[in-house]
Amino acid sequence: MTKTVTEIISDAKKLIEDPEHWVQYTMAHDSQGNTVDPEDKEAVSFCSVGALYNTISPREKEFYRAIHYLNDASRELTGILVVSANDTCSHRSIMRIFDNAIKNAKENNE
């Protein structure tokens, strides 16, 4: 069964909920701090979008729905897209973006 958009965003948030597993200026790191592909099994830390890539393939339409909700929430809270907010805002702000995106997706039954 395919996950809902709400579940996808929630799962991505769980990957970066601990600030130790959140990165800026790159999509993902391995346990040694090396940059890796966010879909790599060695990836342990992610940016906002990298966490989403690790959660669902960008070949799935739900990936783009999730990005839509994250970007809407990011623009509402910061005035910029989530990919830019990740590199310029605090971890707390990113968590608020995810929370708002989850709330909005849930309200739209996605």
PECOR-V87364 format. One line per field, one symbol per residue. phi: phi as a letter, one per 20 degrees, with the letter a starting at -180 (. if undefined). burial: + if it has 24 or more other ideal C-beta (glycine too) atoms within 12 Angstrom, else -. A space follows every 10 residues. Layout:
phi->???
burial->???
This chain:
phi->.ffffgffff fffgfdgegf ddccmbeace fenefcffef fefccbegff ffgfebffee ffgfffggff ffffffecnc fgfffgecdf ggffffffgf ffgffffeld
burial->----++-+++ +++-++---- ++++-++++- -----+-+-- --++++++++ ++++++---- -++-++++++ ++++--++-- +++-+++-+- +-++++++++ ++-++----+
